[in-house]
Amino acid sequence: MATVDSFKSLLVEQIKDLYDAEKRLTKAIPKLAKASTNEDLGAALEEHLGETENHVSRLEQVFELLEQRPKAKPCEGMKGLIEEGDEHAKEDYDDDDLRDAMIIGSAQRVEHYEIAGYGTAIAHARLLNLDDVVELLEATLAEEKAADEKLTEIAESVVNLEAATDEEGEEEAEAAPARGRGRQATPRSRATAADRGRAASAGGTRSGRQSGRR
């Protein structure tokens, strides 16, 4: 375990963590892209894969500026997020839109984790007056935020709406037979009421005849 004895060494540890996270994502993103069915979502994931590969290269430049050899420190947080996403992607879904909605959620949790990590690293690099490092990290942070916004746009404009519409359609289909049964019962109810009415009329007629005889 590395010894953190200065603010700069703290920054180096954070860069190692981000480096591991980005390298893991270069293997995880293709799996999500393959599992997706929405064209816009698949294209967005493929595009961000290319950006992620550039993020790895940028971090290697940061290591060089910090006079450190590129080295990854196992990022347990990212590892957990990726494993969770993989598990969800393998689950059975009644509709492809539901799977796509899950993929977006998993991808955005990853983006938010990275946004927090890069934000912290930038703040520390700025305090150390490492302007070149700040510039590299900010370029990546901007791309992470843009990817998150793109995923939100796809979710709100297409995927989530389609998933919700499919679910409403299924509920209506299930409710239709019940409504049909309710409508079928109405004629029987009316017939029963009519029978009661005729019986009452007949009873009244007989009563009148009996009174007349008396």
DRENLO-927920 format. One line per field, with one value per residue: residue in three letters; residue number from 1; y, x, z of N, C-alpha, C in turn. Coordinates in Angstrom, 3 decimals, padded with zeros to 6 digits. Last residue first. Example, Ala and Ser with C-alpha at 12.3 -4.5 7.8 and 13.67 -1.06 7.14 Angstrom:
<atoms>
r = Ser	Ala
k = 2	1
n_v = -002.250	-005.690
n_u = 012.850	013.190
n_w = 007.080	007.800
ca_v = -001.060	-004.500
ca_u = 013.670	012.300
ca_w = 007.140	007.800
c_v = 000.030	-003.300
c_u = 012.900	013.200
c_w = 007.870	007.800
</atoms>
This chain:
<atoms>
r = Arg	Arg	Gly	Ser	Gln	Arg	Gly	Ser	Arg	Thr	Gly	Gly	Ala	Ser	Ala	Ala	Arg	Gly	Arg	Asp	Ala	Ala	Thr	Ala	Arg	Ser	Arg	Pro	Thr	Ala	Gln	Arg	Gly	Arg	Gly	Arg	Ala	Pro	Ala	Ala	Glu	Ala	Glu	Glu	Glu	Gly	Glu	Glu	Asp	Thr	Ala	Ala	Glu	Leu	Asn	Val	Val	Ser	Glu	Ala	Ile	Glu	Thr	Leu	Lys	Glu	Asp	Ala	Ala	Lys	Glu	Glu	Ala	Leu	Thr	Ala	Glu	Leu	Leu	Glu	Val	Val	Asp	Asp	Leu	Asn	Leu	Leu	Arg	Ala	His	Ala	Ile	Ala	Thr	Gly	Tyr	Gly	Ala	Ile	Glu	Tyr	His	Glu	Val	Arg	Gln	Ala	Ser	Gly	Ile	Ile	Met	Ala	Asp	Arg	Leu	Asp	Asp	Asp	Asp	Tyr	Asp	Glu	Lys	Ala	His	Glu	Asp	Gly	Glu	Glu	Ile	Leu	Gly	Lys	Met	Gly	Glu	Cys	Pro	Lys	Ala	Lys	Pro	Arg	Gln	Glu	Leu	Leu	Glu	Phe	Val	Gln	Glu	Leu	Arg	Ser	Val	His	Asn	Glu	Thr	Glu	Gly	Leu	His	Glu	Glu	Leu	Ala	Ala	Gly	Leu	Asp	Glu	Asn	Thr	Ser	Ala	Lys	Ala	Leu	Lys	Pro	Ile	Ala	Lys	Thr	Leu	Arg	Lys	Glu	Ala	Asp	Tyr	Leu	Asp	Lys	Ile	Gln	Glu	Val	Leu	Leu	Ser	Lys	Phe	Ser	Asp	Val	Thr	Ala	Met
k = 214	213	212	211	210	209	208	207	206	205	204	203	202	201	200	199	198	197	196	195	194	193	192	191	190	189	188	187	186	185	184	183	182	181	180	179	178	177	176	175	174	173	172	171	170	169	168	167	166	165	164	163	162	161	160	159	158	157	156	155	154	153	152	151	150	149	148	147	146	145	144	143	142	141	140	139	138	137	136	135	134	133	132	131	130	129	128	127	126	125	124	123	122	121	120	119	118	117	116	115	114	113	112	111	110	109	108	107	106	105	104	103	102	101	100	99	98	97	96	95	94	93	92	91	90	89	88	87	86	85	84	83	82	81	80	79	78	77	76	75	74	73	72	71	70	69	68	67	66	65	64	63	62	61	60	59	58	57	56	55	54	53	52	51	50	49	48	47	46	45	44	43	42	41	40	39	38	37	36	35	34	33	32	31	30	29	28	27	26	25	24	23	22	21	20	19	18	17	16	15	14	13	12	11	10	9	8	7	6	5	4	3	2	1
n_v = -010.481	-010.167	-007.998	-009.065	-010.790	-008.996	-007.778	-009.877	-010.349	-007.984	-008.132	-010.320	-009.314	-007.373	-008.938	-010.317	-008.282	-007.514	-009.745	-009.776	-007.454	-008.177	-010.181	-008.684	-007.097	-009.039	-009.953	-007.645	-007.445	-009.297	-008.335	-006.324	-007.844	-009.162	-006.979	-006.239	-008.496	-008.292	-005.770	-005.915	-006.786	-004.604	-002.652	-003.645	-003.478	-000.706	000.074	-001.023	000.477	002.994	002.634	002.227	004.641	006.407	005.531	006.001	008.885	011.078	010.189	008.735	010.599	012.508	011.010	010.590	013.216	013.752	011.974	013.070	015.541	014.695	013.602	015.824	017.337	015.659	015.870	018.516	018.515	017.117	018.936	021.171	020.204	019.805	022.416	023.555	023.040	024.204	022.778	023.412	021.961	019.375	019.382	019.761	017.492	015.457	016.053	015.656	012.971	011.832	012.770	011.628	008.911	008.655	009.382	007.268	005.093	005.826	005.703	002.969	002.139	003.503	002.355	-000.267	000.046	000.772	-001.581	-003.297	-002.093	-002.501	-005.234	-006.874	-008.554	-009.803	-011.400	-010.197	-009.203	-006.615	-006.939	-007.803	-005.562	-003.681	-004.844	-004.640	-001.836	-001.150	-002.498	-001.149	001.404	000.824	-000.190	000.037	-000.675	001.618	001.564	003.727	005.334	006.858	010.410	013.165	014.461	014.229	011.464	011.347	012.747	010.951	009.014	010.392	010.393	007.690	007.362	009.019	007.664	005.656	007.223	007.910	005.399	005.076	006.994	005.792	003.592	004.880	006.068	003.830	002.657	004.724	004.757	002.146	-000.112	-002.330	-003.498	-005.269	-003.853	-001.853	-003.361	-004.287	-001.925	-001.103	-002.778	-002.125	000.459	000.370	-000.240	002.147	003.876	002.810	003.143	005.923	006.617	005.672	007.275	009.716	009.386	009.219	011.819	013.301	012.470	013.514	016.213	016.408	013.648	011.007	007.998	005.031	002.178	-001.192
n_u = -114.429	-113.695	-111.929	-109.817	-108.772	-107.914	-105.772	-104.001	-103.300	-101.954	-099.689	-098.374	-097.687	-095.867	-093.860	-093.016	-092.019	-089.820	-088.205	-087.577	-086.036	-083.838	-082.828	-082.098	-080.073	-078.194	-077.699	-076.536	-074.123	-072.151	-070.708	-069.203	-067.444	-065.999	-064.667	-063.000	-061.370	-060.127	-058.615	-056.442	-054.366	-054.136	-053.311	-050.795	-049.476	-049.427	-047.794	-045.387	-044.915	-044.576	-042.180	-040.422	-040.689	-039.660	-037.022	-036.073	-036.661	-036.158	-034.846	-032.616	-031.283	-030.632	-028.961	-026.838	-025.939	-025.066	-022.894	-021.244	-020.660	-019.179	-016.977	-015.940	-015.110	-013.126	-011.151	-010.430	-009.537	-007.150	-005.606	-005.583	-004.293	-001.751	-001.016	-001.087	-000.736	-001.077	-002.228	-004.856	-005.273	-005.210	-007.552	-009.503	-009.066	-009.860	-012.619	-013.477	-012.933	-014.828	-017.306	-017.260	-017.276	-019.839	-021.365	-020.800	-021.933	-024.582	-024.951	-024.876	-027.182	-029.176	-028.826	-029.573	-032.295	-033.238	-032.705	-034.525	-036.889	-036.805	-037.234	-039.221	-038.927	-035.701	-033.449	-030.021	-027.674	-027.565	-027.151	-024.475	-023.170	-023.637	-022.155	-019.588	-019.340	-019.426	-017.147	-015.112	-015.368	-014.546	-011.995	-009.492	-006.150	-004.154	-001.797	000.669	003.194	005.544	005.761	005.789	003.555	003.637	003.140	000.523	-000.691	-000.394	-002.097	-004.465	-004.717	-005.137	-007.626	-009.115	-009.167	-010.897	-013.162	-013.787	-014.562	-016.798	-018.513	-019.333	-020.677	-022.765	-024.099	-024.916	-026.719	-028.641	-029.582	-030.688	-031.418	-030.264	-027.308	-025.231	-023.158	-022.766	-021.893	-019.479	-017.990	-017.591	-015.591	-013.127	-012.830	-013.203	-010.691	-009.406	-010.702	-009.887	-007.113	-007.074	-008.210	-006.156	-004.042	-005.036	-004.993	-002.285	-001.538	-002.759	-001.195	001.221	000.577	000.243	001.966	002.063	000.828	002.246	000.556	000.841
n_w = -003.948	-006.542	-006.334	-004.978	-006.919	-008.801	-007.457	-007.187	-009.813	-010.343	-008.680	-009.759	-012.227	-011.444	-010.327	-012.573	-014.113	-012.486	-012.509	-015.188	-015.325	-013.799	-015.431	-017.667	-016.623	-016.073	-018.619	-019.765	-018.030	-018.461	-020.543	-019.322	-017.783	-019.718	-020.792	-018.729	-018.757	-021.248	-020.796	-019.100	-020.681	-022.371	-020.573	-019.885	-022.333	-022.674	-020.576	-021.486	-023.770	-022.573	-021.152	-023.289	-024.641	-022.710	-022.428	-025.195	-025.997	-024.377	-022.075	-023.108	-024.668	-022.677	-021.030	-022.786	-023.029	-020.443	-020.323	-022.271	-021.102	-018.887	-020.196	-021.474	-019.284	-018.240	-020.213	-019.868	-017.239	-017.459	-018.968	-017.255	-014.953	-015.964	-016.455	-013.841	-010.911	-008.414	-006.456	-006.847	-009.192	-008.262	-006.716	-008.692	-010.268	-008.536	-008.272	-010.914	-011.347	-009.545	-010.506	-013.045	-012.405	-011.328	-013.518	-015.276	-013.893	-014.006	-016.758	-017.249	-015.866	-017.327	-019.854	-019.257	-018.635	-021.141	-022.530	-021.270	-022.103	-024.821	-025.120	-022.636	-020.556	-019.793	-017.648	-017.256	-018.160	-017.268	-014.532	-014.554	-015.601	-013.574	-011.494	-012.568	-012.675	-009.972	-008.980	-010.337	-009.317	-006.632	-006.812	-008.784	-008.305	-009.938	-012.585	-013.738	-015.412	-013.260	-012.937	-013.240	-013.879	-016.599	-016.768	-015.847	-017.943	-020.009	-019.034	-019.275	-022.048	-022.566	-021.341	-022.953	-025.338	-024.563	-024.242	-026.847	-027.806	-026.173	-027.062	-029.439	-028.414	-027.081	-029.221	-030.686	-028.870	-028.752	-031.364	-031.578	-029.018	-027.893	-026.110	-025.991	-027.148	-025.253	-023.093	-024.153	-024.562	-021.798	-020.679	-021.664	-020.977	-018.233	-017.277	-017.847	-016.065	-013.578	-013.637	-013.668	-011.249	-009.563	-010.318	-009.525	-006.771	-006.321	-007.043	-005.007	-002.879	-003.585	-003.250	-000.547	001.074	001.677	001.524	000.471	-000.906	000.000
ca_v = -010.284	-011.264	-007.834	-008.020	-011.357	-009.903	-006.979	-009.255	-011.375	-008.305	-007.057	-010.393	-010.442	-006.987	-007.982	-011.058	-009.016	-006.559	-009.314	-010.887	-007.524	-007.077	-010.511	-009.727	-006.469	-008.239	-010.883	-008.168	-006.436	-009.498	-009.494	-005.944	-006.919	-009.955	-007.746	-005.307	-008.208	-009.418	-005.900	-005.402	-007.648	-005.907	-002.513	-003.517	-004.789	-001.553	000.492	-001.527	-000.976	002.753	002.913	001.189	003.406	006.567	005.440	004.700	007.649	011.294	010.982	008.125	009.370	012.885	011.548	009.445	012.494	014.520	011.829	011.705	015.507	015.401	012.757	014.722	017.888	015.924	014.598	018.065	019.234	016.521	017.580	021.269	020.671	018.658	021.466	023.998	022.166	025.038	022.564	023.889	023.424	019.813	019.184	020.703	018.834	015.509	016.094	016.939	013.979	011.565	013.091	013.085	009.514	008.267	010.211	008.641	005.119	005.679	007.010	003.827	001.632	003.737	003.793	000.013	-000.407	001.715	-000.348	-003.564	-002.172	-001.129	-004.708	-005.968	-008.803	-008.652	-011.559	-010.567	-010.625	-006.828	-006.443	-008.665	-006.844	-003.473	-004.663	-005.967	-002.632	-000.612	-002.843	-002.597	001.157	001.459	-001.081	000.922	-001.252	001.114	001.540	002.547	004.975	005.803	009.097	012.418	014.275	015.568	012.005	010.647	013.315	012.238	008.670	010.093	011.656	008.349	006.577	009.352	008.907	005.275	006.568	008.959	006.082	004.124	007.221	007.071	003.391	004.070	006.908	004.784	001.924	004.320	005.964	002.569	001.206	-002.515	-002.506	-005.670	-005.071	-001.488	-002.643	-005.254	-002.733	-000.372	-002.897	-003.511	000.129	000.766	-001.220	000.932	004.074	002.894	001.790	005.176	006.962	005.144	005.821	009.476	009.584	008.069	010.678	013.461	012.200	012.050	015.714	016.645	015.028	011.912	009.329	005.999	003.384	000.000
ca_u = -114.979	-114.581	-113.178	-110.587	-109.297	-109.014	-106.947	-104.546	-104.031	-103.171	-100.657	-098.863	-098.602	-097.112	-094.555	-093.571	-093.182	-090.891	-088.772	-088.327	-087.296	-084.683	-083.273	-083.112	-081.302	-078.711	-078.272	-077.820	-075.169	-073.014	-071.545	-070.254	-068.361	-066.838	-065.602	-064.052	-062.155	-061.033	-059.687	-057.698	-054.790	-054.484	-054.607	-051.814	-049.679	-050.135	-049.192	-045.967	-045.081	-045.696	-043.412	-040.554	-041.099	-041.026	-037.928	-036.057	-036.990	-036.836	-036.063	-033.566	-031.794	-031.450	-030.212	-027.598	-026.427	-026.184	-024.007	-021.751	-021.388	-020.449	-017.790	-016.467	-016.108	-014.339	-011.841	-010.865	-010.766	-008.248	-005.865	-006.101	-005.684	-002.529	-001.045	-002.015	-000.348	-000.659	-000.782	-004.219	-005.313	-004.162	-006.246	-009.401	-008.846	-008.476	-011.723	-013.678	-012.170	-013.390	-016.875	-017.356	-016.098	-018.671	-021.411	-020.429	-020.498	-023.955	-024.949	-023.858	-025.861	-029.000	-028.610	-028.209	-031.365	-033.394	-032.004	-033.096	-036.601	-036.716	-035.881	-039.130	-040.063	-036.593	-034.498	-031.341	-027.920	-027.658	-028.446	-025.528	-023.112	-024.175	-023.597	-020.145	-019.293	-020.423	-018.487	-015.255	-015.705	-015.835	-013.066	-010.602	-007.482	-004.481	-003.188	000.363	001.770	005.320	005.401	007.053	003.788	003.781	004.425	001.592	-000.681	000.300	-000.678	-003.961	-004.532	-003.931	-006.485	-008.968	-008.392	-009.532	-012.555	-013.365	-013.409	-015.684	-017.850	-018.621	-019.500	-021.808	-023.558	-023.979	-025.532	-027.905	-028.964	-029.568	-031.706	-031.011	-028.346	-026.496	-023.634	-023.158	-023.158	-020.496	-018.416	-018.504	-016.988	-013.590	-012.561	-014.327	-011.765	-008.978	-010.840	-011.301	-007.671	-006.429	-008.897	-007.508	-003.921	-004.812	-006.271	-003.127	-001.024	-003.198	-002.629	001.103	000.898	-000.917	001.857	002.750	000.420	002.209	001.368	000.000
ca_w = -002.616	-006.240	-007.065	-004.308	-005.655	-009.110	-007.861	-005.972	-009.061	-011.076	-008.469	-008.391	-012.144	-012.127	-009.464	-011.438	-014.577	-012.769	-011.228	-014.626	-016.065	-013.335	-014.080	-017.779	-017.089	-014.966	-017.648	-020.257	-018.028	-017.299	-020.768	-020.274	-017.119	-018.818	-021.619	-019.121	-017.555	-020.972	-021.780	-018.552	-019.589	-022.943	-021.231	-018.846	-021.732	-023.638	-020.558	-020.243	-023.889	-023.490	-020.415	-022.263	-025.296	-023.197	-021.286	-024.515	-026.707	-025.650	-021.943	-022.179	-025.296	-023.835	-020.498	-022.295	-024.206	-020.992	-019.391	-022.436	-022.376	-018.687	-019.323	-022.287	-020.204	-017.463	-020.003	-021.192	-017.571	-016.707	-019.459	-018.623	-014.884	-015.495	-017.573	-014.879	-012.018	-009.549	-006.624	-005.614	-009.234	-009.192	-006.073	-007.567	-010.824	-009.013	-007.106	-010.251	-012.079	-009.430	-009.142	-012.910	-013.025	-010.524	-012.305	-015.616	-014.168	-012.688	-016.097	-017.852	-015.471	-015.898	-019.669	-019.717	-017.604	-020.031	-022.906	-021.162	-020.668	-024.321	-025.333	-023.784	-021.441	-019.909	-018.655	-016.756	-018.408	-018.721	-015.009	-014.016	-016.315	-014.915	-011.343	-012.270	-013.907	-010.900	-008.511	-010.489	-010.716	-006.931	-006.375	-008.434	-008.432	-008.607	-012.129	-012.944	-015.451	-014.247	-012.400	-013.142	-012.443	-016.019	-017.230	-015.116	-016.591	-020.105	-019.190	-017.932	-021.324	-023.086	-020.878	-021.531	-025.267	-024.953	-023.076	-025.913	-028.392	-026.080	-025.774	-029.479	-029.270	-026.321	-028.150	-031.287	-029.304	-027.552	-030.802	-032.425	-029.578	-029.141	-026.408	-025.377	-027.802	-026.620	-022.994	-023.729	-025.712	-022.680	-020.257	-021.848	-022.382	-019.073	-017.106	-018.544	-017.512	-013.927	-013.579	-014.745	-012.488	-009.435	-010.464	-010.950	-007.453	-005.995	-007.807	-006.388	-002.853	-003.577	-004.580	-001.388	000.602	002.596	001.086	001.561	-001.043	000.000
c_v = -009.193	-011.078	-008.929	-007.853	-010.329	-010.458	-007.851	-008.469	-010.789	-009.328	-007.352	-009.345	-010.550	-008.090	-007.585	-010.139	-009.771	-007.267	-008.368	-010.488	-008.632	-007.115	-009.437	-010.081	-007.490	-007.600	-010.124	-009.116	-006.946	-008.560	-009.703	-007.113	-006.539	-009.083	-008.560	-006.023	-007.262	-009.159	-007.073	-005.623	-007.221	-006.854	-003.842	-003.401	-004.740	-002.917	-000.370	-001.162	-001.546	001.272	002.645	001.374	002.288	005.277	005.546	004.598	006.453	010.006	011.113	008.871	008.731	011.654	011.895	009.884	011.295	013.817	012.544	011.467	014.123	015.370	013.394	013.783	016.785	016.452	014.803	016.755	018.825	017.203	016.954	019.897	020.691	019.017	020.225	023.020	022.424	024.203	023.379	023.764	024.021	021.336	019.653	020.598	019.855	016.894	016.229	017.109	015.357	012.616	012.919	013.519	011.028	008.938	009.909	009.529	006.546	005.712	006.942	005.176	002.539	003.301	004.104	001.491	-000.073	001.355	000.687	-002.296	-002.426	-001.105	-003.294	-005.406	-007.964	-008.984	-010.354	-010.693	-011.072	-008.274	-006.730	-008.241	-007.776	-004.756	-004.485	-005.890	-004.005	-001.436	-002.369	-003.033	-000.331	001.181	-000.504	000.055	-000.319	000.585	001.000	002.637	003.667	005.439	008.107	011.067	013.498	015.495	013.391	011.221	012.655	012.908	009.943	009.686	011.415	009.658	007.245	008.606	009.330	006.506	006.135	008.350	007.183	004.749	006.229	007.310	004.665	003.836	006.149	005.655	002.850	003.592	005.620	003.781	001.718	-001.189	-002.799	-004.713	-005.481	-002.691	-002.278	-004.591	-003.753	-001.195	-002.242	-003.656	-001.305	000.478	-000.916	-000.167	002.812	003.010	001.792	003.749	006.161	005.401	005.162	007.981	009.314	008.177	009.446	012.274	012.299	011.627	014.198	016.119	015.170	013.368	010.330	007.375	004.307	001.241
c_u = -116.039	-115.221	-114.147	-111.909	-110.163	-109.637	-108.142	-105.814	-104.682	-104.012	-101.970	-099.913	-099.205	-098.152	-095.887	-094.371	-093.844	-092.156	-089.946	-088.989	-088.184	-086.041	-084.199	-083.683	-082.430	-080.025	-078.900	-078.479	-076.502	-074.202	-072.531	-071.201	-069.506	-067.863	-066.553	-065.107	-063.303	-061.928	-060.626	-058.871	-056.149	-054.994	-055.071	-053.205	-050.780	-050.438	-050.021	-047.444	-045.760	-045.974	-044.632	-041.854	-041.294	-041.534	-039.386	-037.059	-037.165	-037.294	-036.842	-034.898	-032.863	-032.076	-031.168	-028.950	-027.277	-026.787	-025.251	-022.961	-021.992	-021.297	-019.164	-017.339	-016.738	-015.456	-013.153	-011.649	-011.305	-009.573	-007.078	-006.451	-006.315	-004.014	-001.871	-002.128	-001.301	-000.139	-000.213	-002.698	-004.646	-004.113	-005.102	-008.035	-008.662	-008.138	-010.262	-012.752	-012.306	-012.541	-015.366	-016.897	-016.103	-017.416	-020.222	-020.389	-020.035	-022.429	-024.387	-023.797	-024.754	-027.628	-028.374	-027.882	-029.925	-032.439	-032.080	-032.292	-035.114	-036.409	-035.722	-037.720	-039.978	-037.711	-035.429	-032.340	-029.301	-028.014	-028.636	-026.896	-024.232	-024.213	-024.258	-021.662	-019.910	-020.496	-019.578	-016.661	-015.916	-016.269	-014.446	-011.804	-008.588	-005.909	-003.284	-001.066	001.507	003.841	005.254	006.839	005.069	004.071	004.676	002.953	000.402	000.381	000.158	-002.489	-003.967	-003.657	-005.185	-007.777	-008.161	-008.620	-011.121	-012.646	-012.883	-014.419	-016.722	-017.856	-018.664	-020.529	-022.509	-023.316	-024.478	-026.628	-028.126	-028.835	-030.484	-031.367	-029.018	-027.637	-025.000	-023.748	-023.675	-021.861	-019.500	-018.919	-017.960	-015.082	-012.996	-014.090	-012.926	-010.033	-010.446	-011.493	-009.134	-006.978	-008.360	-008.304	-005.301	-004.678	-006.149	-004.482	-001.888	-002.758	-003.206	-000.362	000.769	-000.668	000.611	002.712	000.991	001.869	001.187	000.875
c_w = -002.659	-004.869	-006.744	-004.992	-004.944	-007.854	-008.151	-006.304	-007.833	-010.322	-009.147	-008.122	-010.756	-012.029	-010.077	-010.532	-013.437	-013.213	-011.458	-013.317	-015.519	-014.017	-013.548	-016.423	-017.188	-015.362	-016.495	-019.273	-018.560	-017.326	-019.623	-020.527	-018.026	-018.119	-020.759	-019.942	-017.881	-019.776	-021.503	-019.490	-019.051	-021.867	-021.805	-019.458	-020.672	-023.068	-021.501	-020.154	-022.657	-023.641	-021.276	-021.490	-024.285	-023.821	-021.712	-023.372	-025.767	-026.325	-023.247	-022.178	-024.412	-024.494	-021.634	-021.727	-023.792	-022.209	-019.916	-021.544	-022.619	-019.949	-019.105	-021.457	-021.050	-018.363	-019.255	-021.064	-018.939	-017.029	-018.766	-019.189	-016.275	-015.461	-017.222	-016.048	-013.190	-010.725	-007.788	-005.690	-007.995	-009.272	-006.969	-006.889	-009.711	-009.567	-007.534	-009.058	-011.436	-010.131	-008.990	-011.525	-012.882	-011.075	-011.388	-014.373	-014.444	-012.829	-014.682	-017.153	-015.992	-015.411	-018.200	-019.534	-017.983	-018.886	-021.790	-021.493	-020.445	-022.824	-024.788	-023.888	-022.707	-020.887	-018.620	-017.906	-017.942	-019.050	-016.495	-014.533	-015.857	-015.720	-012.709	-012.141	-013.680	-012.182	-009.457	-010.087	-010.973	-008.359	-006.690	-008.088	-007.909	-008.675	-010.709	-012.426	-014.721	-014.239	-013.541	-012.473	-012.159	-014.517	-016.639	-015.491	-015.745	-018.739	-019.357	-017.979	-019.930	-022.347	-021.316	-020.933	-023.816	-024.948	-023.361	-024.714	-027.483	-026.651	-025.537	-028.180	-029.336	-027.121	-027.339	-030.224	-029.875	-027.929	-029.573	-031.851	-030.345	-029.798	-027.741	-025.705	-027.275	-027.345	-024.378	-023.643	-025.357	-023.900	-021.236	-021.546	-022.700	-020.551	-018.058	-018.421	-018.293	-015.439	-014.023	-014.807	-013.674	-010.727	-010.439	-011.220	-008.947	-006.686	-007.559	-007.243	-004.266	-003.515	-004.630	-002.800	-000.264	002.150	002.079	000.995	000.168	000.000
</atoms>
